[in-house]
Amino acid sequence: MKFQMSIAKVRNLLFFFIILISLNACSQDQYRFSHLSDSLNKIKTGAERMEEYLPLLENKNVGIVCNQTAQVRNIHLVDTLTSRGVMIKTIFAPEHGFRGEAGAGEKISSGIDPITGISVVSLYGNKKAPDDKDLQNLDILVFDIQDVGTRFYTFISTLQLVMEACAKNNKEIIVLDRPNPNGFYIDGPVLNKKFKSFVGMQSIPIVYGMTIAEYALMLNGENLLESKQPCSLKVITCSNYSHTDRYHLPVAPSPNLPNMASVYLYPSLCFFEGTNVSLGRGTDLPFQVFGFPGFELGSYQFTPKSIEGKAKNPPHEGKICNGVNLQEFGSTYMKEYGGIYLPWLIESYKYYPDKEKFFNSFFDKLSGNYELKEQIKSGKTEAEIKASWRDGIDAFKLVRKKYLLYEDFE
């Protein structure tokens, strides 16, 4: 009968909701960005430790690579520095723009920032790195962007390209460090260099457990810059931070990571960007829900729509999707679980009606290899897939350890 469920289907349904049974549901407010969280009260970011780097900027023409996350206690770093007489000549804007108002993948235009009057050079439009002309009248660069600790989040790619430009033009760069909200674990396949792209430039796991300054030190120390020439690098560390911390971000790092739930779920759900499954772009819960029209294993419904600055023509736009809402409990699970959770992806593939259309060409770039797609197609379990990652992760950990600036979780 059409309405009868097999034991296997009941088991799969239980899989999606077992987290809800086993964990205390958390309120949405717990995962909103807050300036009052305990972690913010004890941790000082590199940007806040101004006594360490203001002397280095005195009487210098400064370029700054930043976005809306470059804050010093609720005041933008650009405003903070200019008020102290620092001569900021150029702002370099990464993906999502200087003010963080552009959606994923949207090209950013260069121009003049209407608030400060400072020239803005886009690093996510016709070019992704400063050119010689951009740097010729600058003495030093400052890099301050909040990262979320995943290989396919493009800010570490921007960091690498800026460091390469600095090395080529003999310019010093100061990296103001910030805690990594997913810095308490390491997981995922190590990227195969054949799949190098802007969403994965180095052979690291998807979740690599380093702050952006530690990552910069590794790029230099392991000779990973394209030119094989290290740049002149100065790091301003955070104080009172440890990789065991669960750091709550004060500002949304990008338009589709609006709260801590999305930040914790992002490493696991971003795989759906390489499939025909919606992960909530074009809804109020991006990276907190997933589903597609007709999905049998979903009791939650949502309808994606275009949202200016967040989701332009999202997957399944205007269609009712059946799916799973992870916002209330999934983030709690991820916060404690500390790993990429594959069953959501595996089960979605199993129940997708047209297997040939499940994956798109972006999936291999996100995973950094061709194996993961084939493992899912062949019915491998999460345990079997993760076992194939182990050697690569272990080798990476030996390299990572050399560049850690803070107490580790291991």
C-alpha positions in Angstrom: 0.0 0.0 0.0 1.1 3.5 -0.8 0.8 4.7 2.8 2.5 1.8 4.5 6.1 2.4 5.7 8.8 -0.2 5.6 11.0 -0.8 8.6 13.9 0.8 6.8 11.9 4.0 6.2 10.8 4.2 9.8 14.5 3.7 10.8 15.5 6.6 8.6 12.8 8.8 9.9 14.0 8.1 13.4 17.5 9.0 12.3 16.4 12.5 11.5 14.7 13.1 14.8 16.8 11.1 17.2 18.8 14.3 18.0 15.6 16.0 19.1 14.8 13.2 21.5 18.3 12.9 22.9 19.1 16.5 23.4 17.5 19.3 25.2 16.1 21.7 22.6 17.7 25.1 22.7 16.0 28.4 22.1 16.8 30.5 19.1 18.0 33.3 21.2 20.9 31.1 22.5 22.4 31.1 19.0 22.0 34.7 17.9 25.2 36.7 17.7 25.6 38.6 21.0 28.1 41.1 22.3 27.3 39.9 25.8 28.5 36.3 25.6 31.0 35.0 28.1 33.5 34.2 25.4 33.5 37.8 24.2 34.0 39.1 27.7 37.2 37.2 28.3 38.7 37.0 24.8 40.4 40.0 23.2 40.8 39.8 19.5 43.9 41.0 17.7 42.1 44.1 16.5 41.3 45.1 20.2 45.0 44.8 21.1 45.8 48.2 19.5 48.9 48.9 21.6 50.5 46.0 19.7 50.1 47.4 16.2 49.2 51.1 16.2 52.9 52.0 16.5 53.5 50.0 13.3 51.0 52.1 11.4 52.3 55.5 12.5 53.1 57.7 9.5 52.4 54.9 7.1 50.0 54.7 4.1 47.8 51.8 5.0 45.7 49.4 3.0 43.2 47.3 4.9 41.6 44.0 3.9 38.4 43.8 5.9 34.6 43.5 5.9 31.8 44.1 8.4 33.3 41.7 10.9 36.3 44.0 11.5 35.0 45.4 14.8 36.6 46.8 17.9 33.9 46.6 20.5 31.0 47.6 18.2 33.0 50.1 16.2 34.4 49.3 12.8 38.1 49.0 12.6 38.3 51.5 9.8 36.5 54.1 11.9 38.6 53.2 14.9 41.9 53.6 13.1 41.0 56.8 11.2 39.9 58.4 14.5 43.4 57.7 15.8 45.0 59.4 12.8 45.9 56.3 10.8 46.1 57.1 7.1 44.0 54.4 5.5 44.3 54.9 1.7 42.6 51.8 0.4 40.0 49.3 1.6 40.2 45.8 -0.1 36.8 44.1 -0.1 36.5 40.2 -0.1 33.4 38.2 -1.1 30.2 39.8 0.2 31.8 43.2 0.1 33.2 45.7 2.6 29.9 46.1 4.3 29.0 42.4 3.9 25.8 43.1 2.0 26.3 41.0 -1.1 25.1 37.4 -1.5 27.3 34.4 -2.1 29.0 34.5 -5.5 27.8 38.0 -6.3 30.5 40.1 -7.9 31.6 43.1 -5.9 32.3 46.4 -7.6 35.2 48.8 -6.7 34.4 52.4 -5.9 34.3 54.8 -3.0 32.9 53.9 0.4 30.1 56.5 0.9 30.6 56.6 4.7 34.3 57.1 4.9 35.2 58.4 1.4 38.0 55.9 1.2 38.7 54.0 -2.1 37.4 50.4 -2.1 39.1 47.8 -4.3 37.0 44.7 -4.9 38.8 41.3 -4.5 35.7 39.5 -5.6 34.9 40.8 -9.1 37.3 41.1 -12.0 40.2 40.2 -9.8 40.7 38.3 -6.6 44.1 39.8 -5.5 45.6 43.3 -5.3 47.6 44.2 -8.4 50.9 46.1 -8.4 49.1 49.4 -9.0 46.9 48.8 -6.0 49.9 48.4 -3.8 52.4 50.9 -5.2 51.4 53.8 -2.9 50.9 51.7 0.2 53.5 51.0 2.9 51.7 48.3 4.8 48.5 46.1 4.7 46.3 45.1 7.6 44.1 42.0 7.3 41.1 41.7 9.7 38.3 39.3 8.6 36.4 36.9 10.8 36.7 33.4 9.4 34.6 30.3 10.3 37.3 27.7 9.9 36.2 25.7 6.8 38.2 25.2 3.6 35.4 26.3 1.3 34.8 29.6 3.1 36.6 31.9 0.7 38.3 34.3 3.2 41.4 32.1 3.6 41.7 32.1 -0.2 41.6 35.9 -0.2 44.3 35.8 2.6 46.6 33.7 0.5 46.3 35.8 -2.6 46.9 39.0 -0.6 50.0 37.5 1.0 51.2 36.5 -2.5 50.7 40.1 -3.7 52.6 41.4 -0.7 55.5 39.0 -1.2 55.7 40.1 -4.9 55.7 43.8 -4.0 57.8 43.7 -0.8 55.0 44.9 1.4 54.4 43.9 5.0 51.1 42.5 6.1 49.7 42.6 9.6 47.1 39.9 10.4 44.8 40.8 13.3 43.8 37.4 14.6 40.2 36.4 15.6 39.0 33.1 17.2 37.8 30.3 15.0 34.2 29.4 16.0 34.8 25.9 14.5 38.3 25.7 15.8 37.7 22.9 18.3 38.0 20.0 15.9 39.4 18.8 12.6 37.5 16.8 10.0 36.9 16.1 6.4 38.9 14.9 3.4 42.2 16.6 2.6 41.9 18.4 -0.7 43.4 16.8 -3.8 45.4 19.5 -5.7 43.6 18.4 -8.9 40.5 20.1 -7.4 42.2 23.3 -6.4 39.8 26.3 -6.7 38.9 29.5 -4.9 36.8 27.3 -2.5 39.9 25.2 -1.8 43.4 26.3 -2.5 45.5 24.1 -0.1 45.6 20.4 0.8 43.9 20.8 4.1 40.8 19.1 5.6 37.5 20.8 5.2 37.6 21.8 8.9 41.2 22.5 9.8 41.2 23.8 13.4 43.3 26.9 12.9 42.8 30.6 13.4 43.4 32.8 10.4 46.7 34.0 11.8 47.9 30.4 12.4 46.8 29.6 8.8 48.9 32.6 7.5 51.9 31.4 9.4 51.5 27.9 7.9 51.2 29.4 4.4 54.5 31.2 4.9 56.3 28.4 6.9 55.4 25.6 4.6 56.2 27.6 1.4 52.7 27.3 0.2 52.4 30.6 -1.5 52.3 30.4 -5.3 55.5 32.3 -5.7 57.3 30.0 -3.1 58.4 33.3 -1.6 57.2 34.1 2.0 55.8 37.5 2.6 56.8 39.9 5.5 54.2 38.9 8.1 53.3 40.2 11.5 50.7 38.5 13.6 48.7 40.2 16.4 47.3 37.3 18.5 44.1 37.1 20.5 44.4 37.0 24.3 42.7 34.5 26.6 41.6 32.3 23.6 42.0 28.5 23.4 41.0 26.0 20.7 38.8 24.4 23.3 36.6 27.5 23.4 33.1 27.7 21.7 33.4 31.3 20.6 30.2 33.1 19.8 30.6 35.6 17.0 29.6 39.2 17.6 28.8 39.9 14.0 27.4 37.7 11.2 30.4 36.7 9.0 28.3 36.6 5.8 24.6 37.2 4.8 23.7 33.5 4.8 25.4 32.6 8.2 23.0 34.8 10.3 23.5 33.1 13.7 25.6 30.5 15.6 23.3 27.7 14.5 24.2 28.3 10.9 27.9 28.6 11.8 28.0 25.2 13.5 25.9 23.5 10.8 27.8 25.1 7.9 30.6 22.5 7.6 28.1 19.7 7.2 25.4 21.4 5.2 27.6 23.2 2.7 28.0 20.0 0.7 24.4 20.5 -0.4 25.6 23.5 -2.5 27.0 20.8 -4.8 23.6 19.0 -5.1 20.0 19.7 -6.1 19.0 19.9 -2.5 18.1 23.3 -0.9 19.9 24.2 2.2 17.6 27.1 3.0 19.0 29.8 0.8 16.1 32.2 0.2 14.5 31.5 3.6 14.9 32.8 7.1 16.9 29.7 8.0 19.9 29.4 5.6 22.3 26.6 6.5 19.8 25.4 9.1 17.3 23.5 7.0 17.5 21.2 4.0 15.1 19.5 1.6 13.6 19.4 -1.9 10.2 19.1 -3.4 8.7 15.6 -2.7 11.3 14.6 -0.1 9.8 11.7 1.8 11.9 12.0 4.9 10.9 15.5 5.9 8.1 16.9 8.0 9.2 20.6 7.7 8.2 22.7 4.7 9.8 25.8 3.3 9.6 27.8 0.0 12.8 29.5 -1.2 12.5 32.9 -2.7 14.9 35.5 -4.0 16.1 37.9 -1.2 18.2 40.9 -2.1 21.7 40.7 -0.9 21.3 37.1 0.4 19.9 34.8 -2.2 19.5 35.5 -5.9 17.5 32.8 -7.7 18.1 30.1 -5.0 17.6 26.4 -5.7 13.9 25.4 -6.0 12.8 29.0 -5.9 9.1 29.3 -5.5 8.6 25.6 -4.9 7.4 24.0 -1.7 10.3 21.8 -0.3 9.8 19.1 2.2 12.8 18.8 4.6 14.3 18.9 8.0 14.7 21.9 10.3 17.9 21.6 12.3 17.8 25.1 13.8 16.5 24.2 17.2 18.6 21.2 18.0 21.1 20.5 15.2 23.3 23.4 16.3 23.5 22.0 19.8 24.4 18.6 18.4 27.2 20.1 16.2 28.5 22.2 19.0 29.1 19.1 21.1 29.7 16.6 18.3 32.7 18.4 16.8 32.7 16.8 13.4 31.2 16.8 9.9 27.9 14.9 10.0 27.4 12.9 6.8 24.1 11.0 7.3 22.0 14.1 6.2 23.8 14.0 2.8 23.8 10.2 2.5 20.1 9.8 3.3 19.1 12.7 1.0 20.9 10.9 -1.9 19.1 7.7 -1.1 15.7 9.3 -1.3 16.3 11.6 -4.2 14.1 10.4 -7.1 16.6 11.0 -9.9 20.0 10.0 -8.8 21.7 11.3 -12.0 20.6 14.8 -11.1 21.5 14.8 -7.4 25.1 16.0 -7.7 26.2 19.0 -9.8 29.6 20.0 -11.0 30.4 22.0 -7.9 30.3 19.1 -5.5 33.8 17.8 -6.3 35.3 21.3 -5.7 33.6 21.5 -2.3 34.7 18.0 -1.2 38.1 18.5 -2.8 38.1 15.1 -4.5 36.0 12.8 -6.6 36.0 10.0 -4.0 33.3 11.3 -1.7 30.7 11.5 -4.5 31.5 7.9 -5.5 31.4 6.7 -1.9 27.9 8.1 -1.4 26.7 6.6 -4.7 28.1 3.2 -3.8 26.3 3.2 -0.4 29.3 3.6 1.9 28.4 4.4 5.5 29.6 7.4 7.4 32.1 5.3 9.3 33.6 3.8 6.1 33.9 7.3 4.5 35.5 8.9 7.5 38.0 6.0 7.8 39.2 7.0 4.4 40.0 10.5 5.6 42.1 9.4 8.6 45.6 9.2 7.1 45.2 12.6 5.5 44.0 14.2 8.6 46.8 12.7 10.7 49.4 14.0 8.3 47.9 17.4 8.3 47.8 17.5 12.1 51.6 17.1 12.2 52.0 20.2 10.0 49.3 22.2 11.8 50.9 21.6 15.2 54.0 23.7 14.2 52.0 26.9 13.7 49.6 26.8 16.7 49.5 30.0 18.7 47.0 28.8 21.3 46.3 25.9 23.6 45.0 23.0 21.5 42.0 20.7 22.0 44.1 17.6 21.8 
